[in-house]
Amino acid sequence: MPGVKLSNGVVINFDGSAQTLLEALERKKLEVNFHCREGYCGACRCKLISGEVNYINEPLAFVRKGEFLPCCSVPVTDIEIEIP
């Protein structure tokens, strides 16, 4: 069960009950900008400080190195992220 640490110190466990990282963050009442929930728009773009994520569907939105889209990804390892 990968852990998700936010840059503000909050830690959540990704236990698989959520389909995506965005859904897991929302269940913990953490605010993340989003629009499409499919990887098309890039509105949910976050910084991946450490760890690894896998995309459920390859995003169409541009993603720079060190960024990821939580709307269409799941953590593979423990990760640390920054939500803008």
Chimera marker file (.cmm) of the C-alpha trace (Angstrom):
<marker_set name="trace">
<marker id="1" x="0.000" y="0.000" z="0.000" r="1" g="1" b="0" radius="0.5"/>
<marker id="2" x="1.897" y="3.078" z="-1.228" r="1" g="1" b="0" radius="0.5"/>
<marker id="3" x="1.981" y="6.166" z="0.949" r="1" g="1" b="0" radius="0.5"/>
<marker id="4" x="1.389" y="9.636" z="-0.443" r="1" g="1" b="0" radius="0.5"/>
<marker id="5" x="3.153" y="12.478" z="1.353" r="1" g="1" b="0" radius="0.5"/>
<marker id="6" x="2.206" y="16.032" z="0.514" r="1" g="1" b="0" radius="0.5"/>
<marker id="7" x="4.738" y="18.852" z="0.711" r="1" g="1" b="0" radius="0.5"/>
<marker id="8" x="2.721" y="20.309" z="3.627" r="1" g="1" b="0" radius="0.5"/>
<marker id="9" x="3.397" y="17.147" z="5.680" r="1" g="1" b="0" radius="0.5"/>
<marker id="10" x="0.003" y="15.442" z="5.269" r="1" g="1" b="0" radius="0.5"/>
<marker id="11" x="0.342" y="11.693" z="4.609" r="1" g="1" b="0" radius="0.5"/>
<marker id="12" x="-2.343" y="9.399" z="3.175" r="1" g="1" b="0" radius="0.5"/>
<marker id="13" x="-2.263" y="5.729" z="2.230" r="1" g="1" b="0" radius="0.5"/>
<marker id="14" x="-3.314" y="4.720" z="-1.258" r="1" g="1" b="0" radius="0.5"/>
<marker id="15" x="-5.153" y="1.509" z="-0.400" r="1" g="1" b="0" radius="0.5"/>
<marker id="16" x="-6.676" y="0.834" z="-3.813" r="1" g="1" b="0" radius="0.5"/>
<marker id="17" x="-10.222" y="1.823" z="-2.838" r="1" g="1" b="0" radius="0.5"/>
<marker id="18" x="-9.876" y="4.903" z="-5.066" r="1" g="1" b="0" radius="0.5"/>
<marker id="19" x="-9.417" y="4.454" z="-8.813" r="1" g="1" b="0" radius="0.5"/>
<marker id="20" x="-6.985" y="7.367" z="-9.168" r="1" g="1" b="0" radius="0.5"/>
<marker id="21" x="-4.755" y="9.490" z="-7.015" r="1" g="1" b="0" radius="0.5"/>
<marker id="22" x="-7.079" y="12.471" z="-7.573" r="1" g="1" b="0" radius="0.5"/>
<marker id="23" x="-9.995" y="10.484" z="-6.160" r="1" g="1" b="0" radius="0.5"/>
<marker id="24" x="-7.928" y="9.425" z="-3.131" r="1" g="1" b="0" radius="0.5"/>
<marker id="25" x="-6.934" y="13.039" z="-2.439" r="1" g="1" b="0" radius="0.5"/>
<marker id="26" x="-10.546" y="14.207" z="-2.749" r="1" g="1" b="0" radius="0.5"/>
<marker id="27" x="-11.719" y="11.530" z="-0.299" r="1" g="1" b="0" radius="0.5"/>
<marker id="28" x="-9.328" y="13.066" z="2.243" r="1" g="1" b="0" radius="0.5"/>
<marker id="29" x="-10.868" y="16.500" z="1.536" r="1" g="1" b="0" radius="0.5"/>
<marker id="30" x="-7.666" y="17.764" z="-0.084" r="1" g="1" b="0" radius="0.5"/>
<marker id="31" x="-8.282" y="20.432" z="-2.695" r="1" g="1" b="0" radius="0.5"/>
<marker id="32" x="-6.867" y="19.754" z="-6.149" r="1" g="1" b="0" radius="0.5"/>
<marker id="33" x="-7.712" y="21.770" z="-9.253" r="1" g="1" b="0" radius="0.5"/>
<marker id="34" x="-9.221" y="19.600" z="-11.977" r="1" g="1" b="0" radius="0.5"/>
<marker id="35" x="-11.510" y="19.777" z="-14.956" r="1" g="1" b="0" radius="0.5"/>
<marker id="36" x="-11.677" y="16.748" z="-17.241" r="1" g="1" b="0" radius="0.5"/>
<marker id="37" x="-10.596" y="13.855" z="-14.935" r="1" g="1" b="0" radius="0.5"/>
<marker id="38" x="-9.241" y="12.086" z="-18.043" r="1" g="1" b="0" radius="0.5"/>
<marker id="39" x="-5.738" y="13.508" z="-18.608" r="1" g="1" b="0" radius="0.5"/>
<marker id="40" x="-6.803" y="15.790" z="-21.466" r="1" g="1" b="0" radius="0.5"/>
<marker id="41" x="-6.664" y="19.269" z="-19.929" r="1" g="1" b="0" radius="0.5"/>
<marker id="42" x="-3.748" y="19.206" z="-17.471" r="1" g="1" b="0" radius="0.5"/>
<marker id="43" x="-5.610" y="21.291" z="-14.876" r="1" g="1" b="0" radius="0.5"/>
<marker id="44" x="-4.739" y="18.863" z="-12.057" r="1" g="1" b="0" radius="0.5"/>
<marker id="45" x="-0.980" y="18.926" z="-12.810" r="1" g="1" b="0" radius="0.5"/>
<marker id="46" x="1.079" y="18.391" z="-9.641" r="1" g="1" b="0" radius="0.5"/>
<marker id="47" x="4.785" y="18.195" z="-8.882" r="1" g="1" b="0" radius="0.5"/>
<marker id="48" x="6.213" y="14.724" z="-8.232" r="1" g="1" b="0" radius="0.5"/>
<marker id="49" x="9.009" y="15.293" z="-5.715" r="1" g="1" b="0" radius="0.5"/>
<marker id="50" x="9.905" y="11.626" z="-5.264" r="1" g="1" b="0" radius="0.5"/>
<marker id="51" x="8.595" y="8.165" z="-6.085" r="1" g="1" b="0" radius="0.5"/>
<marker id="52" x="6.893" y="6.690" z="-9.122" r="1" g="1" b="0" radius="0.5"/>
<marker id="53" x="3.374" y="6.758" z="-10.559" r="1" g="1" b="0" radius="0.5"/>
<marker id="54" x="1.778" y="4.770" z="-13.379" r="1" g="1" b="0" radius="0.5"/>
<marker id="55" x="-0.820" y="6.185" z="-15.723" r="1" g="1" b="0" radius="0.5"/>
<marker id="56" x="-4.082" y="4.274" z="-16.047" r="1" g="1" b="0" radius="0.5"/>
<marker id="57" x="-4.582" y="6.032" z="-19.394" r="1" g="1" b="0" radius="0.5"/>
<marker id="58" x="-1.729" y="7.863" z="-21.097" r="1" g="1" b="0" radius="0.5"/>
<marker id="59" x="-2.477" y="11.595" z="-20.679" r="1" g="1" b="0" radius="0.5"/>
<marker id="60" x="-2.920" y="13.797" z="-23.732" r="1" g="1" b="0" radius="0.5"/>
<marker id="61" x="-2.059" y="16.951" z="-21.773" r="1" g="1" b="0" radius="0.5"/>
<marker id="62" x="1.562" y="18.080" z="-21.809" r="1" g="1" b="0" radius="0.5"/>
<marker id="63" x="3.416" y="16.921" z="-18.687" r="1" g="1" b="0" radius="0.5"/>
<marker id="64" x="6.905" y="18.219" z="-17.932" r="1" g="1" b="0" radius="0.5"/>
<marker id="65" x="9.600" y="16.157" z="-16.269" r="1" g="1" b="0" radius="0.5"/>
<marker id="66" x="8.887" y="16.077" z="-12.537" r="1" g="1" b="0" radius="0.5"/>
<marker id="67" x="5.139" y="16.595" z="-13.005" r="1" g="1" b="0" radius="0.5"/>
<marker id="68" x="2.214" y="14.186" z="-13.209" r="1" g="1" b="0" radius="0.5"/>
<marker id="69" x="-1.570" y="14.206" z="-13.533" r="1" g="1" b="0" radius="0.5"/>
<marker id="70" x="-3.326" y="12.677" z="-10.502" r="1" g="1" b="0" radius="0.5"/>
<marker id="71" x="-6.616" y="12.354" z="-12.423" r="1" g="1" b="0" radius="0.5"/>
<marker id="72" x="-5.300" y="9.396" z="-14.409" r="1" g="1" b="0" radius="0.5"/>
<marker id="73" x="-2.491" y="7.965" z="-12.287" r="1" g="1" b="0" radius="0.5"/>
<marker id="74" x="-1.843" y="5.708" z="-9.320" r="1" g="1" b="0" radius="0.5"/>
<marker id="75" x="1.254" y="5.512" z="-7.111" r="1" g="1" b="0" radius="0.5"/>
<marker id="76" x="3.546" y="2.528" z="-7.667" r="1" g="1" b="0" radius="0.5"/>
<marker id="77" x="5.872" y="3.383" z="-4.773" r="1" g="1" b="0" radius="0.5"/>
<marker id="78" x="5.658" y="5.756" z="-1.837" r="1" g="1" b="0" radius="0.5"/>
<marker id="79" x="5.523" y="9.230" z="-3.346" r="1" g="1" b="0" radius="0.5"/>
<marker id="80" x="5.921" y="12.819" z="-2.244" r="1" g="1" b="0" radius="0.5"/>
<marker id="81" x="3.945" y="15.424" z="-4.157" r="1" g="1" b="0" radius="0.5"/>
<marker id="82" x="3.256" y="19.135" z="-4.197" r="1" g="1" b="0" radius="0.5"/>
<marker id="83" x="-0.236" y="20.360" z="-5.048" r="1" g="1" b="0" radius="0.5"/>
<marker id="84" x="-0.170" y="23.901" z="-6.487" r="1" g="1" b="0" radius="0.5"/>
<link id1="1" id2="2" r="1" g="1" b="0" radius="0.2"/>
<link id1="2" id2="3" r="1" g="1" b="0" radius="0.2"/>
<link id1="3" id2="4" r="1" g="1" b="0" radius="0.2"/>
<link id1="4" id2="5" r="1" g="1" b="0" radius="0.2"/>
<link id1="5" id2="6" r="1" g="1" b="0" radius="0.2"/>
<link id1="6" id2="7" r="1" g="1" b="0" radius="0.2"/>
<link id1="7" id2="8" r="1" g="1" b="0" radius="0.2"/>
<link id1="8" id2="9" r="1" g="1" b="0" radius="0.2"/>
<link id1="9" id2="10" r="1" g="1" b="0" radius="0.2"/>
<link id1="10" id2="11" r="1" g="1" b="0" radius="0.2"/>
<link id1="11" id2="12" r="1" g="1" b="0" radius="0.2"/>
<link id1="12" id2="13" r="1" g="1" b="0" radius="0.2"/>
<link id1="13" id2="14" r="1" g="1" b="0" radius="0.2"/>
<link id1="14" id2="15" r="1" g="1" b="0" radius="0.2"/>
<link id1="15" id2="16" r="1" g="1" b="0" radius="0.2"/>
<link id1="16" id2="17" r="1" g="1" b="0" radius="0.2"/>
<link id1="17" id2="18" r="1" g="1" b="0" radius="0.2"/>
<link id1="18" id2="19" r="1" g="1" b="0" radius="0.2"/>
<link id1="19" id2="20" r="1" g="1" b="0" radius="0.2"/>
<link id1="20" id2="21" r="1" g="1" b="0" radius="0.2"/>
<link id1="21" id2="22" r="1" g="1" b="0" radius="0.2"/>
<link id1="22" id2="23" r="1" g="1" b="0" radius="0.2"/>
<link id1="23" id2="24" r="1" g="1" b="0" radius="0.2"/>
<link id1="24" id2="25" r="1" g="1" b="0" radius="0.2"/>
<link id1="25" id2="26" r="1" g="1" b="0" radius="0.2"/>
<link id1="26" id2="27" r="1" g="1" b="0" radius="0.2"/>
<link id1="27" id2="28" r="1" g="1" b="0" radius="0.2"/>
<link id1="28" id2="29" r="1" g="1" b="0" radius="0.2"/>
<link id1="29" id2="30" r="1" g="1" b="0" radius="0.2"/>
<link id1="30" id2="31" r="1" g="1" b="0" radius="0.2"/>
<link id1="31" id2="32" r="1" g="1" b="0" radius="0.2"/>
<link id1="32" id2="33" r="1" g="1" b="0" radius="0.2"/>
<link id1="33" id2="34" r="1" g="1" b="0" radius="0.2"/>
<link id1="34" id2="35" r="1" g="1" b="0" radius="0.2"/>
<link id1="35" id2="36" r="1" g="1" b="0" radius="0.2"/>
<link id1="36" id2="37" r="1" g="1" b="0" radius="0.2"/>
<link id1="37" id2="38" r="1" g="1" b="0" radius="0.2"/>
<link id1="38" id2="39" r="1" g="1" b="0" radius="0.2"/>
<link id1="39" id2="40" r="1" g="1" b="0" radius="0.2"/>
<link id1="40" id2="41" r="1" g="1" b="0" radius="0.2"/>
<link id1="41" id2="42" r="1" g="1" b="0" radius="0.2"/>
<link id1="42" id2="43" r="1" g="1" b="0" radius="0.2"/>
<link id1="43" id2="44" r="1" g="1" b="0" radius="0.2"/>
<link id1="44" id2="45" r="1" g="1" b="0" radius="0.2"/>
<link id1="45" id2="46" r="1" g="1" b="0" radius="0.2"/>
<link id1="46" id2="47" r="1" g="1" b="0" radius="0.2"/>
<link id1="47" id2="48" r="1" g="1" b="0" radius="0.2"/>
<link id1="48" id2="49" r="1" g="1" b="0" radius="0.2"/>
<link id1="49" id2="50" r="1" g="1" b="0" radius="0.2"/>
<link id1="50" id2="51" r="1" g="1" b="0" radius="0.2"/>
<link id1="51" id2="52" r="1" g="1" b="0" radius="0.2"/>
<link id1="52" id2="53" r="1" g="1" b="0" radius="0.2"/>
<link id1="53" id2="54" r="1" g="1" b="0" radius="0.2"/>
<link id1="54" id2="55" r="1" g="1" b="0" radius="0.2"/>
<link id1="55" id2="56" r="1" g="1" b="0" radius="0.2"/>
<link id1="56" id2="57" r="1" g="1" b="0" radius="0.2"/>
<link id1="57" id2="58" r="1" g="1" b="0" radius="0.2"/>
<link id1="58" id2="59" r="1" g="1" b="0" radius="0.2"/>
<link id1="59" id2="60" r="1" g="1" b="0" radius="0.2"/>
<link id1="60" id2="61" r="1" g="1" b="0" radius="0.2"/>
<link id1="61" id2="62" r="1" g="1" b="0" radius="0.2"/>
<link id1="62" id2="63" r="1" g="1" b="0" radius="0.2"/>
<link id1="63" id2="64" r="1" g="1" b="0" radius="0.2"/>
<link id1="64" id2="65" r="1" g="1" b="0" radius="0.2"/>
<link id1="65" id2="66" r="1" g="1" b="0" radius="0.2"/>
<link id1="66" id2="67" r="1" g="1" b="0" radius="0.2"/>
<link id1="67" id2="68" r="1" g="1" b="0" radius="0.2"/>
<link id1="68" id2="69" r="1" g="1" b="0" radius="0.2"/>
<link id1="69" id2="70" r="1" g="1" b="0" radius="0.2"/>
<link id1="70" id2="71" r="1" g="1" b="0" radius="0.2"/>
<link id1="71" id2="72" r="1" g="1" b="0" radius="0.2"/>
<link id1="72" id2="73" r="1" g="1" b="0" radius="0.2"/>
<link id1="73" id2="74" r="1" g="1" b="0" radius="0.2"/>
<link id1="74" id2="75" r="1" g="1" b="0" radius="0.2"/>
<link id1="75" id2="76" r="1" g="1" b="0" radius="0.2"/>
<link id1="76" id2="77" r="1" g="1" b="0" radius="0.2"/>
<link id1="77" id2="78" r="1" g="1" b="0" radius="0.2"/>
<link id1="78" id2="79" r="1" g="1" b="0" radius="0.2"/>
<link id1="79" id2="80" r="1" g="1" b="0" radius="0.2"/>
<link id1="80" id2="81" r="1" g="1" b="0" radius="0.2"/>
<link id1="81" id2="82" r="1" g="1" b="0" radius="0.2"/>
<link id1="82" id2="83" r="1" g="1" b="0" radius="0.2"/>
<link id1="83" id2="84" r="1" g="1" b="0" radius="0.2"/>
</marker_set>
